[in-house]
Amino acid sequence: MNQPANSTPASTTETSSSTGALVIAWAFVGIPLLWGVSQTFVKALALFQ
Amino acid sequence: MAVSLLDRSRTIAGPGYNRWLIPPAALAIHLAIGQAYAFSVFKKPLGALLSGDVDHPATGDWTPGQIGWIFSIAIVLLGLSAAIFGKWLERVGPRKAMMAAALCFAGGFFIGSLGVHLHSLPLLYFGYGFVGGIGLGIGYISPVSTLIKWFPDRKGVATGMAIMGFGGGAMIASPLSVALMAHFKDSAPMGVAPTFITLGIIYFLFMQFGVWTIRVPADDWAPAGYVPNAEHSALITSGNVSADNAIKTPQFWLLWVVLLTNVTAGIGVLETASPLIQETFSDKAMGPGRGVTVAAAAGFVGLLSLFNLLGRFFWSSASDKLGRKVTYAIYFGLGIVMYALVPTLGHNAQLTLFVVVACVIISMYGGGFATIPAYLSDLFGKYQVGAIHGRLLTAWSTAGVLGPVIVNWLSESRKAEGLKGAAAYQPVFYTMAGLLAVGFLANLAVTAVNERYNEKGPVTPEAGGH
């Protein structure tokens, strides 16, 4: 969590909502990325068979 | 109303905004436009729209050469639009630029779909190549300067994450496109046109996440505990150089050569990977039944894609600790040795070592892409780094044309002489090692930018472009 240099710390509520937003945001891009990586990884395994 | 929501002034983050929401926003754009590197999955289907059989094209079906131009146009437009629209991006902010990128990228698919439906190659060139290529260029640079402003203490990590997405995008698009074409194959020739429409819709919606999540920091914002220029490096400026002034400096053109040589050399491996490993490690070289099969060669290409992706994040993050100049010196110094080793490893049938060396080489190719925005920010400041990065990407477009031409010319001429396997590709790798030596010298020559190029007085993004 990063604050503007001259601001007060965020409230607990803000931190919770921020954490939830972070989880959703990273899941939104992370799940398709991991799916793509896993597909490529499976394909790459053919090299070692 | 909708337009005003896209304005830069509407995207300034309020107090307490978590900066770690910015990388996913950037990734939503780069994961989408990274589809471009999976365009090859459409090559065979596009060449069999009339016959309906990829192995037996009909008269009038498009040739591989004609289809190859679609991707080439897109990559050239990527570089040109990044160079042309960079200053506009700095002025209007990332949200409007991301929306423009989404409209162009998705629009490219829709127009391209019409081109496929009407079997009009010019329409496909215009759609996916021209309009879609503009979307690629604007999309590629759209989050870069915003990331650098949010992560002045970890520029390499931040831009590495985003540009890693460009590599990952192809990994998603390739199996997705194949599945969609299989699903639609009964409703349209090879299922290509409806696949284009579906991809256009999916990517437009996916990119909207980036559009509406992205924020720019307030002008006086800094990460907690951040001390500007704490690195005490002569190559990290406290000034700001405009895009117009940056191209007047030798440093810009040295980095242009750095990017050109690194990308051209990487393309040398990517272009030859599949035939090289099959021809070099054939049954004849390895013994009956022990040669590399077509499926294993495809696995090798997949492995290179993974290291391309990982290298973007790993090397760019490492550059935060090592410094950009040292990091590029490693890319080039280690690269020269490894490129020169490839023919010998092939000649001695050392498959495992060959694969390891190729993976390290390709990780540095990806790293070269991901580290360059941070290098530019170090030298020219964050003021118009997105626009400067956009202009530097013309080196990528140049390499995209130059690399395959060099590789094909050298390898084909050796094959015409009757040489096979590692011997046929030997001059390719020695030439690429020579190119890396040029890049090494260019990087070595990079010094701090003369202060006379700095903007006088405070700079504001709104005044940054025209």
Contacts between the chains, C-beta under 8 A, distances in Angstrom:
chain1	res1	chain2	res2	distance
A	1	B	16	7.2
A	1	B	18	5.7
A	2	B	18	7.0
A	2	B	19	5.0
A	2	B	223	5.0
A	2	B	224	5.6
A	3	B	15	6.7
A	3	B	16	6.4
A	3	B	224	6.0
A	4	B	15	5.5
A	4	B	218	5.9
A	4	B	220	6.8
A	4	B	221	4.8
A	4	B	222	7.9
A	5	B	220	6.4
A	5	B	221	6.7
A	5	B	222	5.0
A	5	B	224	8.0
A	6	B	220	7.0
A	7	B	15	4.3
A	7	B	16	7.1
A	8	B	15	7.8
A	10	B	15	7.4
A	10	B	16	3.8
A	14	B	16	5.1
A	18	B	16	7.2
A	18	B	18	4.5
A	18	B	21	8.0
A	21	B	18	7.2
A	21	B	21	6.2
A	22	B	18	6.1
A	22	B	20	5.8
A	22	B	21	6.3
A	25	B	21	5.4
A	25	B	24	3.9
A	25	B	25	7.4
A	25	B	209	7.8
A	25	B	213	6.4
A	26	B	24	5.4
A	28	B	24	6.5
A	28	B	28	7.1
A	28	B	209	5.8
A	29	B	24	4.8
A	29	B	27	4.2
A	29	B	28	5.6
A	29	B	31	6.1
A	29	B	165	7.4
A	29	B	209	7.7
A	30	B	24	7.9
A	32	B	31	6.5
A	32	B	172	5.2
A	33	B	27	7.3
A	33	B	31	6.3
A	33	B	165	7.2
A	33	B	168	4.8
A	33	B	171	7.7
A	33	B	172	6.9
A	35	B	172	6.7
A	36	B	168	5.7
A	36	B	169	7.8
A	36	B	170	7.9
A	36	B	171	3.3
A	36	B	172	3.6
A	36	B	173	7.8
A	36	B	174	7.8
A	36	B	175	7.2
A	37	B	168	6.7
A	37	B	171	5.8
A	37	B	306	6.9
A	37	B	309	7.2
A	39	B	171	6.4
A	39	B	174	7.6
A	39	B	175	4.6
A	40	B	171	4.6
A	40	B	302	4.7
A	40	B	305	5.5
A	40	B	306	5.7
A	41	B	302	7.4
A	41	B	306	6.6
A	43	B	298	6.3
A	43	B	299	5.7
A	43	B	302	4.0
A	44	B	299	4.7
A	44	B	300	7.6
A	44	B	302	3.9
A	44	B	303	4.1
A	44	B	306	6.3
A	45	B	299	6.4
A	46	B	293	7.9
A	46	B	295	4.6
A	46	B	296	5.2
A	46	B	298	6.4
A	46	B	299	3.4
A	46	B	302	7.9
A	47	B	292	7.8
A	47	B	296	4.9
A	47	B	297	7.9
A	47	B	299	3.5
A	47	B	300	5.1
A	47	B	302	7.8
A	47	B	303	6.0
A	47	B	355	7.2
A	48	B	299	7.5
A	49	B	296	7.2
